[in-house]
């Protein structure tokens, strides 16, 4: 084996591109192995993956006849002893260092001159996030590889399909689809790995979506309490403050992005706004309830108190006055009074109907948006 190494490396120059025919570029075949999805960070818009990459090419200057060297079909040497392509992740968010860098990795040389080297690293790439459908969102990310400083005139990359032979699943993200292709961009031959990952939504449904709906449902129930009890405003303020505290607790679980903003986050903002409006309306209804009968009531409040389906019904009665046969019979309407308390009861029911209708509409809109 030592003699083989001495013979093939006597005149070998590892700094020279091993292309025997410079009329055509050196062909390098890449076999990607996806190990795991480490994490996806929405705010930083980065995807971290553990990836293995087997690079194969032919170096005719490093071939031999196996029978002359004890039937040795291959030898393994340090990668620094041979020419190796310096692959970089073009859309990296970290430093542009070649894969493996100065790590001690080895190259396998076969008797026909075929070279093979295995790269492996945890890579962080730029990936634009779209959290509009959170927590039912999917993200599509690319990893773009090129040989640093060598154009497509000298090197052509051939892409093999991504292998999942060593893949370990991520508890927060599912691998939905994946593909690999080779292309030429800006004069460089490149390998592009495309992965679509889908969020596992169960945690966010239980910890964020369901509590938000619960607070949503509790808001209208404020108007079921009698005004006389004095507990109505206390319940409204308790719901408002509880939801504000809840938002503080879960804010780290919700992706912070405004382009586009998550539909669920919009609903959470609407929920706290409605809680605030509910508290304000509760105070106003309590003030109306305390009004005396002699306070004049305009037509709007009379409509609320008498014309809604759940309002108190009033019958207009016109008494007939007998004038003793001296002229036309005179009739005059009797004004039926309605109290402010009755208006408040009708207004309570109206607010419940409006709020529950909003809950139904907002939930339907959310389901349509994320479908």
C-alpha positions, 0 to 999 in steps of 0.5 A, a space after each residue: 500500500 505504501 508503494 502504491 501511495 508513493 507511485 501515484 503521488 510522485 508527480 501529483 499536484 493537489 492544487 491543480 484541477 484534475 481535468 484531463 480534457 479542458 475542452 469540457 468541464 470536470 463533472 462532479 456528482 453530488 449525493 445529498 443526505 438529509 440527516 435532520 431539520 435542526 430548527 426553523 427560526 421565523 424571526 431570523 428567517 433561517 433554516 438549520 439542517 444537518 446535511 451530508 454530501 458525497 462528492 464524486 469525480 474522476 481524477 485520471 492522474 490517480 489510477 492504477 492497475 490493482 493486480 500490480 498492487 496486491 489487488 488493491 481496489 482503493 485507498 483512503 487518504 487525507 483530503 489535503 493530499 488530493 484536489 477536492 472541490 471547495 463547496 460553499 453554501 451560497 445562501 448561508 447566514 454565517 461565514 462563507 467557509 468551505 464545507 468541512 473546512 479544516 476538519 480531518 476528513 478523508 478521500 477515497 481513491 478507486 483504481 479507475 481514478 474515481 474520487 469520493 469524499 464525504 462532507 457533513 455539517 450543520 448548515 444555516 441558510 436564509 429562508 424567507 418565512 411566510 407565517 400567514 397560516 400559522 400554526 398550519 403553515 408550511 415553509 419552502 427553503 433552498 440550500 444553494 451550493 457552488 464550488 468557490 471561485 470556479 465557474 461552470 466553464 471548468 466544473 459541472 455539478 450533477 445532482 442526485 436525489 436527496 436521500 433520507 437513509 439517515 433522516 431523523 424527524 424533528 418534533 416541530 416540523 415535518 418534511 413535506 416534500 424535497 427535491 434536488 437539481 443542478 443549474 447554472 447561476 451567474 456563471 457558476 454551476 450550482 446544486 440547489 436542494 429544495 425542502 418544504 417543511 410543515 409545522 406540527 400544529 398540535 401544541 399551538 392549537 392547545 396552548 394558543 388557539 383554544 384559550 383564545 377561543 375560550 376568552 372569545 366565548 366568555 366575553 358575551 357572557 358578561 351581559 347575562 349577569 344582572 346589572 344590579 349584582 355589580 359583578 358585571 364590570 368586575 367580570 369584564 375587567 377580569 377577562 380583559 386582564 386575564 387575556 392580557 396576561 395570557 398574551 404576555 405568557 405566549 408571546 414567545 411561542 408566536 412568530 413575530 413577523 409583520 410581512 405577512 402577519 399571522 391570521 391567528 395573531 390578528 384574531 388575538 389582537 381582535 379578541 383583546 380589542 373586543 374585550 376592551 369594547 365589552 368592558 366599555 359597553 358594560 360601563 355604559 349600560 350600567 350608567 343607562 340602567 341608573 337613569 330615572 324614568 323622567 329622563 327623556 328617551 330618544 327614538 333610538 333607545 325606544 327602538 332598542 327597547 320595543 322593536 327588537 325580536 327580544 324586546 318588550 312588546 307594547 300595544 298602542 291604545 287609543 281611548 274614544 271620547 264621547 262628545 254627546 253627539 255634538 260632533 266627530 268622535 275624538 280619539 287621542 293616543 295613550 303614550 305607553 312608557 318604557 323604562 331605561 331598565 327595559 332598554 338595558 335588558 334589550 341592549 344586553 341581548 343585542 350585545 350577546 347576539 352581535 358578539 357571538 355572531 362575530 365569533 362565528 364569522 371570525 372562526 369561519 374566516 380563520 378556517 378559510 384563511 388557513 385551508 
